[in-house]
Protein backbone atom coordinates (compact mmCIF):
# COMPACT_ATOMS: atom_id res chain seq x y z
CA UNK A 1 0.00 0.00 0.00
CA UNK A 2 1.31 3.45 -0.96
CA UNK A 3 0.16 6.76 0.53
CA UNK A 4 0.48 9.91 -1.54
CA UNK A 5 -1.54 12.87 -2.72
CA UNK A 6 -3.37 14.44 -5.61
CA UNK A 7 -1.86 17.47 -7.32
CA UNK A 8 -5.37 18.93 -6.93
CA UNK A 9 -4.54 19.59 -3.25
CA UNK A 10 -2.18 22.37 -4.30
CA UNK A 11 -4.14 23.81 -7.23
CA UNK A 12 -4.50 27.15 -5.43
CA UNK A 13 -0.72 27.39 -5.12
CA UNK A 14 -0.22 26.69 -8.83
CA UNK A 15 -3.00 29.05 -9.93
CA UNK A 16 -1.57 31.85 -7.78
CA UNK A 17 1.90 31.34 -9.25
CA UNK A 18 3.40 30.33 -5.91
CA UNK A 19 4.30 26.83 -7.13
CA UNK A 20 4.87 25.08 -10.44
CA UNK A 21 3.94 21.46 -11.10
CA UNK A 22 7.62 20.56 -10.69
CA UNK A 23 7.68 22.28 -7.32
CA UNK A 24 4.53 20.38 -6.29
CA UNK A 25 6.32 17.12 -7.14
CA UNK A 26 9.37 18.12 -5.11
CA UNK A 27 7.20 19.31 -2.21
CA UNK A 28 5.30 16.02 -2.19
CA UNK A 29 8.56 14.07 -2.06
CA UNK A 30 9.75 16.14 0.91
CA UNK A 31 6.50 15.29 2.74
CA UNK A 32 7.17 11.60 2.24
CA UNK A 33 4.47 11.02 -0.39
CA UNK A 34 5.07 7.77 -2.23
CA UNK A 35 2.73 8.43 -5.15
CA UNK A 36 1.07 11.30 -6.97
CA UNK A 37 -2.15 11.71 -8.91
CA UNK A 38 -2.13 14.36 -11.66
CA UNK A 39 -5.30 16.43 -12.17
CA UNK A 40 -5.02 18.86 -15.12
CA UNK A 41 -7.02 21.76 -13.69
CA UNK A 42 -4.27 24.26 -12.86
CA UNK A 43 -2.01 22.93 -15.63
CA UNK A 44 -2.43 21.11 -18.94
CA UNK A 45 -0.51 18.71 -21.13
CA UNK A 46 -2.19 19.82 -24.35
CA UNK A 47 -3.11 22.97 -26.23
CA UNK A 48 -6.67 23.99 -25.24
CA UNK A 49 -7.36 25.31 -28.74
CA UNK A 50 -5.83 22.65 -31.01
CA UNK A 51 -5.72 19.68 -28.62
CA UNK A 52 -2.10 19.02 -29.61
CA UNK A 53 -0.45 16.96 -26.89
CA UNK A 54 2.68 18.55 -25.42
CA UNK A 55 4.90 15.48 -25.42
CA UNK A 56 7.92 17.49 -24.25
CA UNK A 57 6.05 18.67 -21.14
CA UNK A 58 4.91 15.11 -20.47
CA UNK A 59 8.45 13.74 -20.75
CA UNK A 60 9.62 16.51 -18.44
CA UNK A 61 6.94 15.69 -15.83
CA UNK A 62 7.77 11.98 -15.96
CA UNK A 63 11.48 12.63 -15.55
CA UNK A 64 10.92 15.10 -12.71
CA UNK A 65 8.74 12.64 -10.79
CA UNK A 66 11.21 9.80 -11.31
CA UNK A 67 14.08 11.95 -10.07
CA UNK A 68 12.03 12.89 -6.98
CA UNK A 69 11.19 9.25 -6.29
CA UNK A 70 7.47 9.84 -6.76
CA UNK A 71 5.37 7.30 -8.67
CA UNK A 72 2.76 8.81 -11.00
CA UNK A 73 -0.23 6.54 -10.42
CA UNK A 74 -3.31 8.22 -11.87
CA UNK A 75 -4.61 10.96 -14.14
CA UNK A 76 -8.07 12.35 -13.29
CA UNK A 77 -10.37 14.30 -15.61
CA UNK A 78 -13.96 15.49 -15.67
CA UNK A 79 -16.52 14.07 -18.10
CA UNK A 80 -20.25 14.15 -18.73
CA UNK A 81 -21.92 11.46 -20.84
CA UNK A 82 -25.47 12.64 -20.13
CA UNK A 83 -25.66 13.86 -23.71
CA UNK A 84 -27.10 12.78 -27.02
CA UNK A 85 -26.06 12.60 -30.65
CA UNK A 86 -23.07 14.63 -31.78
CA UNK A 87 -22.57 16.16 -28.33
CA UNK A 88 -22.09 12.69 -26.82
CA UNK A 89 -19.73 11.61 -29.60
CA UNK A 90 -17.60 14.72 -29.05
CA UNK A 91 -17.43 14.07 -25.31
CA UNK A 92 -16.38 10.43 -25.79
CA UNK A 93 -13.70 11.56 -28.26
CA UNK A 94 -12.46 14.19 -25.81
CA UNK A 95 -12.15 11.65 -22.99
CA UNK A 96 -10.32 9.24 -25.31
CA UNK A 97 -7.93 12.11 -26.06
CA UNK A 98 -7.31 12.39 -22.32
CA UNK A 99 -6.58 8.65 -22.29
CA UNK A 100 -3.86 9.31 -24.87
CA UNK A 101 -2.33 11.88 -22.53
CA UNK A 102 -2.48 9.40 -19.64
CA UNK A 103 -0.75 6.80 -21.81
CA UNK A 104 2.06 9.21 -22.67
CA UNK A 105 2.41 10.05 -18.97
CA UNK A 106 2.91 6.35 -18.34
CA UNK A 107 0.29 6.21 -15.57
CA UNK A 108 -1.44 2.85 -15.10
CA UNK A 109 -4.88 4.36 -14.41
CA UNK A 110 -7.14 7.22 -15.46
CA UNK A 111 -10.28 8.27 -13.63
CA UNK A 112 -12.99 10.01 -15.59
CA UNK A 113 -16.44 11.04 -14.45
CA UNK A 114 -19.49 9.73 -16.26
CA UNK A 115 -21.63 12.78 -15.48
CA UNK A 116 -21.24 16.36 -14.29
CA UNK A 117 -20.73 16.53 -10.53
CA UNK A 118 -22.75 19.75 -10.40
CA UNK A 119 -25.75 18.18 -12.13
CA UNK A 120 -28.87 19.88 -10.64
CA UNK A 121 -30.48 17.93 -7.82
CA UNK A 122 -33.87 17.93 -9.53
CA UNK A 123 -32.23 15.88 -12.31
CA UNK A 124 -30.65 13.37 -9.92
CA UNK A 125 -33.67 11.18 -9.29
CA UNK A 126 -33.60 7.40 -9.57
CA UNK A 127 -35.77 7.71 -12.68
CA UNK A 128 -33.15 10.02 -14.24
CA UNK A 129 -30.41 7.56 -13.35
CA UNK A 130 -32.29 4.64 -14.91
CA UNK A 131 -32.87 6.68 -18.05
CA UNK A 132 -29.21 7.61 -18.48
CA UNK A 133 -27.58 4.42 -17.17
CA UNK A 134 -27.39 2.65 -20.58
CA UNK A 135 -25.73 5.73 -22.08
CA UNK A 136 -23.24 6.03 -19.21
CA UNK A 137 -22.37 2.34 -19.46
CA UNK A 138 -21.94 2.29 -23.24
CA UNK A 139 -19.83 5.47 -23.17
CA UNK A 140 -17.56 4.14 -20.40
CA UNK A 141 -17.21 0.87 -22.35
CA UNK A 142 -16.04 2.71 -25.44
CA UNK A 143 -13.51 4.74 -23.46
CA UNK A 144 -12.09 1.72 -21.63
CA UNK A 145 -11.76 -0.21 -24.91
CA UNK A 146 -9.64 2.65 -26.25
CA UNK A 147 -7.73 2.80 -22.96
CA UNK A 148 -7.09 -0.93 -22.96
CA UNK A 149 -5.26 -0.61 -26.27
CA UNK A 150 -3.11 2.15 -24.73
CA UNK A 151 -2.29 0.18 -21.57
CA UNK A 152 -4.39 2.33 -19.23
CA UNK A 153 -7.11 1.19 -16.82
CA UNK A 154 -10.07 3.55 -16.58
CA UNK A 155 -12.12 4.16 -13.44
CA UNK A 156 -15.33 5.74 -12.26
CA UNK A 157 -15.26 7.80 -9.06
CA UNK A 158 -18.19 8.23 -6.71
CA UNK A 159 -18.42 11.96 -7.36
CA UNK A 160 -21.15 14.54 -6.99
CA UNK A 161 -24.77 13.46 -6.56
CA UNK A 162 -25.76 11.49 -9.67
CA UNK A 163 -23.10 8.79 -10.13
CA UNK A 164 -22.48 8.42 -6.41
CA UNK A 165 -23.61 6.02 -3.71
CA UNK A 166 -22.74 2.34 -3.47
CA UNK A 167 -25.66 1.01 -5.50
CA UNK A 168 -25.41 3.47 -8.39
CA UNK A 169 -21.63 3.11 -8.69
CA UNK A 170 -21.90 -0.66 -8.68
CA UNK A 171 -24.64 -0.54 -11.34
CA UNK A 172 -22.25 1.30 -13.66
CA UNK A 173 -19.40 -1.09 -12.90
CA UNK A 174 -21.60 -4.13 -13.47
CA UNK A 175 -22.91 -2.64 -16.70
CA UNK A 176 -19.46 -2.00 -18.15
CA UNK A 177 -18.33 -5.42 -16.91
CA UNK A 178 -14.74 -5.10 -18.08
CA UNK A 179 -11.61 -5.98 -16.04
CA UNK A 180 -10.06 -2.80 -17.43
CA UNK A 181 -12.72 -0.67 -15.70
CA UNK A 182 -12.67 -0.20 -11.95
CA UNK A 183 -13.42 2.21 -9.12
CA UNK A 184 -11.60 5.13 -7.60
CA UNK A 185 -13.27 5.14 -4.19
CA UNK A 186 -13.52 8.58 -2.59
CA UNK A 187 -14.07 8.07 1.14
CA UNK A 188 -15.30 11.64 1.58
CA UNK A 189 -17.53 12.06 -1.48
CA UNK A 190 -19.81 9.25 -0.32
CA UNK A 191 -21.13 11.57 2.41
CA UNK A 192 -22.47 13.85 -0.35
CA UNK A 193 -25.23 11.27 -0.79
CA UNK A 194 -25.43 10.67 2.97
CA UNK A 195 -23.87 7.21 3.02
CA UNK A 196 -21.41 5.99 5.66
CA UNK A 197 -17.77 6.05 4.44
CA UNK A 198 -16.80 2.95 6.45
CA UNK A 199 -19.72 0.96 5.04
CA UNK A 200 -18.87 2.13 1.51
CA UNK A 201 -15.27 1.00 2.04
CA UNK A 202 -16.48 -2.46 3.07
CA UNK A 203 -18.98 -2.81 0.23
CA UNK A 204 -16.86 -1.39 -2.57
CA UNK A 205 -13.36 -2.53 -1.54
CA UNK A 206 -13.39 -5.55 -3.91
CA UNK A 207 -13.94 -3.21 -6.88
CA UNK A 208 -11.57 -0.48 -5.70
CA UNK A 209 -8.41 0.15 -7.72
CA UNK A 210 -7.43 3.42 -6.01
CA UNK A 211 -8.60 5.53 -3.06
CA UNK A 212 -9.09 9.26 -2.51
CA UNK A 213 -8.83 9.93 1.21
CA UNK A 214 -10.82 12.98 2.27
CA UNK A 215 -12.48 14.50 5.32
CA UNK A 216 -15.42 16.86 5.80
CA UNK A 217 -16.98 18.94 8.51
CA UNK A 218 -20.65 17.94 8.82
CA UNK A 219 -23.37 20.17 10.27
CA UNK A 220 -27.13 19.69 10.52
CA UNK A 221 -27.87 23.44 10.74
CA UNK A 222 -26.92 26.23 8.37
CA UNK A 223 -23.43 27.55 9.34
CA UNK A 224 -23.72 30.41 6.84
CA UNK A 225 -21.90 31.08 3.56
CA UNK A 226 -23.30 27.90 2.02
CA UNK A 227 -24.09 26.96 -1.59
CA UNK A 228 -25.67 23.92 -3.18
CA UNK A 229 -22.31 22.60 -4.30
CA UNK A 230 -18.92 24.29 -4.04
CA UNK A 231 -15.91 22.04 -3.56
CA UNK A 232 -13.60 25.05 -3.26
CA UNK A 233 -13.72 25.04 0.52
CA UNK A 234 -17.07 26.62 1.32
CA UNK A 235 -20.10 24.95 2.86
CA UNK A 236 -22.35 22.99 0.51
CA UNK A 237 -25.28 20.65 1.04
CA UNK A 238 -25.55 16.88 0.84
CA UNK A 239 -28.38 15.16 -1.00
CA UNK A 240 -30.40 15.04 2.24
CA UNK A 241 -29.54 18.62 3.16
CA UNK A 242 -26.63 18.31 5.60
CA UNK A 243 -24.00 21.04 5.43
CA UNK A 244 -20.51 19.91 4.40
CA UNK A 245 -17.12 21.60 4.13
CA UNK A 246 -13.72 20.14 3.30
CA UNK A 247 -11.42 19.54 6.28
CA UNK A 248 -7.87 18.50 7.07
CA UNK A 249 -7.82 14.72 7.30
CA UNK A 250 -8.78 13.51 10.82
CA UNK A 251 -9.74 17.03 11.91
CA UNK A 252 -13.22 16.89 10.38
CA UNK A 253 -16.26 14.88 11.40
CA UNK A 254 -15.79 11.72 9.32
CA UNK A 255 -14.44 8.61 11.03
CA UNK A 256 -11.17 8.18 9.13
CA UNK A 257 -10.14 5.34 11.45
CA UNK A 258 -13.27 3.36 10.55
CA UNK A 259 -12.87 4.00 6.82
CA UNK A 260 -9.20 3.01 6.70
CA UNK A 261 -9.86 0.10 9.04
CA UNK A 262 -12.55 -1.19 6.68
CA UNK A 263 -10.20 -0.92 3.70
CA UNK A 264 -7.38 -2.59 5.56
CA UNK A 265 -9.68 -5.32 6.84
CA UNK A 266 -10.87 -5.97 3.29
CA UNK A 267 -7.26 -6.48 2.19
CA UNK A 268 -6.95 -3.32 0.10
CA UNK A 269 -3.28 -2.72 -0.72
CA UNK A 270 -3.40 -0.21 -3.58
CA UNK A 271 -2.60 3.50 -3.69
CA UNK A 272 -4.22 6.03 -1.34
CA UNK A 273 -4.11 9.69 -2.37
CA UNK A 274 -4.94 12.59 -0.08
CA UNK A 275 -7.43 14.98 -1.67
CA UNK A 276 -7.76 18.18 0.36
CA UNK A 277 -10.27 20.87 -0.63
CA UNK A 278 -10.83 22.94 2.50
CA UNK A 279 -10.28 26.57 3.48
CA UNK A 280 -7.01 26.11 5.37
CA UNK A 281 -3.60 26.80 3.83
CA UNK A 282 -3.31 24.04 1.25
CA UNK A 283 0.33 23.10 1.83
CA UNK A 284 -0.09 22.96 5.62
CA UNK A 285 -3.36 21.04 5.35
CA UNK A 286 -1.97 18.50 2.89
CA UNK A 287 1.16 17.95 4.96
CA UNK A 288 -0.86 17.27 8.13
CA UNK A 289 -3.26 15.05 6.15
CA UNK A 290 -0.40 12.94 4.79
CA UNK A 291 1.06 12.49 8.26
CA UNK A 292 -2.35 11.59 9.70
CA UNK A 293 -3.05 9.09 6.93
CA UNK A 294 0.19 7.22 7.63
CA UNK A 295 -0.37 7.28 11.39
CA UNK A 296 -3.98 6.11 11.21
CA UNK A 297 -3.21 3.33 8.71
CA UNK A 298 -0.65 1.99 11.18
CA UNK A 299 -3.12 2.25 14.07
CA UNK A 300 -6.09 0.45 12.55
C-alpha positions in Angstrom: 0.0 0.0 0.0 1.3 3.5 -1.0 0.2 6.8 0.5 0.5 9.9 -1.5 -1.5 12.9 -2.7 -3.4 14.4 -5.6 -1.9 17.5 -7.3 -5.4 18.9 -6.9 -4.5 19.6 -3.3 -2.2 22.4 -4.3 -4.1 23.8 -7.2 -4.5 27.2 -5.4 -0.7 27.4 -5.1 -0.2 26.7 -8.8 -3.0 29.0 -9.9 -1.6 31.9 -7.8 1.9 31.3 -9.3 3.4 30.3 -5.9 4.3 26.8 -7.1 4.9 25.1 -10.4 3.9 21.5 -11.1 7.6 20.6 -10.7 7.7 22.3 -7.3 4.5 20.4 -6.3 6.3 17.1 -7.1 9.4 18.1 -5.1 7.2 19.3 -2.2 5.3 16.0 -2.2 8.6 14.1 -2.1 9.7 16.1 0.9 6.5 15.3 2.7 7.2 11.6 2.2 4.5 11.0 -0.4 5.1 7.8 -2.2 2.7 8.4 -5.1 1.1 11.3 -7.0 -2.1 11.7 -8.9 -2.1 14.4 -11.7 -5.3 16.4 -12.2 -5.0 18.9 -15.1 -7.0 21.8 -13.7 -4.3 24.3 -12.9 -2.0 22.9 -15.6 -2.4 21.1 -18.9 -0.5 18.7 -21.1 -2.2 19.8 -24.4 -3.1 23.0 -26.2 -6.7 24.0 -25.2 -7.4 25.3 -28.7 -5.8 22.7 -31.0 -5.7 19.7 -28.6 -2.1 19.0 -29.6 -0.4 17.0 -26.9 2.7 18.6 -25.4 4.9 15.5 -25.4 7.9 17.5 -24.2 6.1 18.7 -21.1 4.9 15.1 -20.5 8.5 13.7 -20.7 9.6 16.5 -18.4 6.9 15.7 -15.8 7.8 12.0 -16.0 11.5 12.6 -15.5 10.9 15.1 -12.7 8.7 12.6 -10.8 11.2 9.8 -11.3 14.1 12.0 -10.1 12.0 12.9 -7.0 11.2 9.2 -6.3 7.5 9.8 -6.8 5.4 7.3 -8.7 2.8 8.8 -11.0 -0.2 6.5 -10.4 -3.3 8.2 -11.9 -4.6 11.0 -14.1 -8.1 12.4 -13.3 -10.4 14.3 -15.6 -14.0 15.5 -15.7 -16.5 14.1 -18.1 -20.3 14.2 -18.7 -21.9 11.5 -20.8 -25.5 12.6 -20.1 -25.7 13.9 -23.7 -27.1 12.8 -27.0 -26.1 12.6 -30.6 -23.1 14.6 -31.8 -22.6 16.2 -28.3 -22.1 12.7 -26.8 -19.7 11.6 -29.6 -17.6 14.7 -29.1 -17.4 14.1 -25.3 -16.4 10.4 -25.8 -13.7 11.6 -28.3 -12.5 14.2 -25.8 -12.1 11.6 -23.0 -10.3 9.2 -25.3 -7.9 12.1 -26.1 -7.3 12.4 -22.3 -6.6 8.7 -22.3 -3.9 9.3 -24.9 -2.3 11.9 -22.5 -2.5 9.4 -19.6 -0.8 6.8 -21.8 2.1 9.2 -22.7 2.4 10.0 -19.0 2.9 6.3 -18.3 0.3 6.2 -15.6 -1.4 2.8 -15.1 -4.9 4.4 -14.4 -7.1 7.2 -15.5 -10.3 8.3 -13.6 -13.0 10.0 -15.6 -16.4 11.0 -14.5 -19.5 9.7 -16.3 -21.6 12.8 -15.5 -21.2 16.4 -14.3 -20.7 16.5 -10.5 -22.8 19.8 -10.4 -25.8 18.2 -12.1 -28.9 19.9 -10.6 -30.5 17.9 -7.8 -33.9 17.9 -9.5 -32.2 15.9 -12.3 -30.6 13.4 -9.9 -33.7 11.2 -9.3 -33.6 7.4 -9.6 -35.8 7.7 -12.7 -33.1 10.0 -14.2 -30.4 7.6 -13.3 -32.3 4.6 -14.9 -32.9 6.7 -18.0 -29.2 7.6 -18.5 -27.6 4.4 -17.2 -27.4 2.6 -20.6 -25.7 5.7 -22.1 -23.2 6.0 -19.2 -22.4 2.3 -19.5 -21.9 2.3 -23.2 -19.8 5.5 -23.2 -17.6 4.1 -20.4 -17.2 0.9 -22.3 -16.0 2.7 -25.4 -13.5 4.7 -23.5 -12.1 1.7 -21.6 -11.8 -0.2 -24.9 -9.6 2.6 -26.2 -7.7 2.8 -23.0 -7.1 -0.9 -23.0 -5.3 -0.6 -26.3 -3.1 2.1 -24.7 -2.3 0.2 -21.6 -4.4 2.3 -19.2 -7.1 1.2 -16.8 -10.1 3.6 -16.6 -12.1 4.2 -13.4 -15.3 5.7 -12.3 -15.3 7.8 -9.1 -18.2 8.2 -6.7 -18.4 12.0 -7.4 -21.2 14.5 -7.0 -24.8 13.5 -6.6 -25.8 11.5 -9.7 -23.1 8.8 -10.1 -22.5 8.4 -6.4 -23.6 6.0 -3.7 -22.7 2.3 -3.5 -25.7 1.0 -5.5 -25.4 3.5 -8.4 -21.6 3.1 -8.7 -21.9 -0.7 -8.7 -24.6 -0.5 -11.3 -22.3 1.3 -13.7 -19.4 -1.1 -12.9 -21.6 -4.1 -13.5 -22.9 -2.6 -16.7 -19.5 -2.0 -18.1 -18.3 -5.4 -16.9 -14.7 -5.1 -18.1 -11.6 -6.0 -16.0 -10.1 -2.8 -17.4 -12.7 -0.7 -15.7 -12.7 -0.2 -11.9 -13.4 2.2 -9.1 -11.6 5.1 -7.6 -13.3 5.1 -4.2 -13.5 8.6 -2.6 -14.1 8.1 1.1 -15.3 11.6 1.6 -17.5 12.1 -1.5 -19.8 9.2 -0.3 -21.1 11.6 2.4 -22.5 13.8 -0.3 -25.2 11.3 -0.8 -25.4 10.7 3.0 -23.9 7.2 3.0 -21.4 6.0 5.7 -17.8 6.0 4.4 -16.8 2.9 6.4 -19.7 1.0 5.0 -18.9 2.1 1.5 -15.3 1.0 2.0 -16.5 -2.5 3.1 -19.0 -2.8 0.2 -16.9 -1.4 -2.6 -13.4 -2.5 -1.5 -13.4 -5.5 -3.9 -13.9 -3.2 -6.9 -11.6 -0.5 -5.7 -8.4 0.1 -7.7 -7.4 3.4 -6.0 -8.6 5.5 -3.1 -9.1 9.3 -2.5 -8.8 9.9 1.2 -10.8 13.0 2.3 -12.5 14.5 5.3 -15.4 16.9 5.8 -17.0 18.9 8.5 -20.7 17.9 8.8 -23.4 20.2 10.3 -27.1 19.7 10.5 -27.9 23.4 10.7 -26.9 26.2 8.4 -23.4 27.6 9.3 -23.7 30.4 6.8 -21.9 31.1 3.6 -23.3 27.9 2.0 -24.1 27.0 -1.6 -25.7 23.9 -3.2 -22.3 22.6 -4.3 -18.9 24.3 -4.0 -15.9 22.0 -3.6 -13.6 25.1 -3.3 -13.7 25.0 0.5 -17.1 26.6 1.3 -20.1 25.0 2.9 -22.3 23.0 0.5 -25.3 20.6 1.0 -25.5 16.9 0.8 -28.4 15.2 -1.0 -30.4 15.0 2.2 -29.5 18.6 3.2 -26.6 18.3 5.6 -24.0 21.0 5.4 -20.5 19.9 4.4 -17.1 21.6 4.1 -13.7 20.1 3.3 -11.4 19.5 6.3 -7.9 18.5 7.1 -7.8 14.7 7.3 -8.8 13.5 10.8 -9.7 17.0 11.9 -13.2 16.9 10.4 -16.3 14.9 11.4 -15.8 11.7 9.3 -14.4 8.6 11.0 -11.2 8.2 9.1 -10.1 5.3 11.5 -13.3 3.4 10.5 -12.9 4.0 6.8 -9.2 3.0 6.7 -9.9 0.1 9.0 -12.5 -1.2 6.7 -10.2 -0.9 3.7 -7.4 -2.6 5.6 -9.7 -5.3 6.8 -10.9 -6.0 3.3 -7.3 -6.5 2.2 -6.9 -3.3 0.1 -3.3 -2.7 -0.7 -3.4 -0.2 -3.6 -2.6 3.5 -3.7 -4.2 6.0 -1.3 -4.1 9.7 -2.4 -4.9 12.6 -0.1 -7.4 15.0 -1.7 -7.8 18.2 0.4 -10.3 20.9 -0.6 -10.8 22.9 2.5 -10.3 26.6 3.5 -7.0 26.1 5.4 -3.6 26.8 3.8 -3.3 24.0 1.3 0.3 23.1 1.8 -0.1 23.0 5.6 -3.4 21.0 5.4 -2.0 18.5 2.9 1.2 18.0 5.0 -0.9 17.3 8.1 -3.3 15.1 6.2 -0.4 12.9 4.8 1.1 12.5 8.3 -2.3 11.6 9.7 -3.1 9.1 6.9 0.2 7.2 7.6 -0.4 7.3 11.4 -4.0 6.1 11.2 -3.2 3.3 8.7 -0.7 2.0 11.2 -3.1 2.3 14.1 -6.1 0.5 12.6 
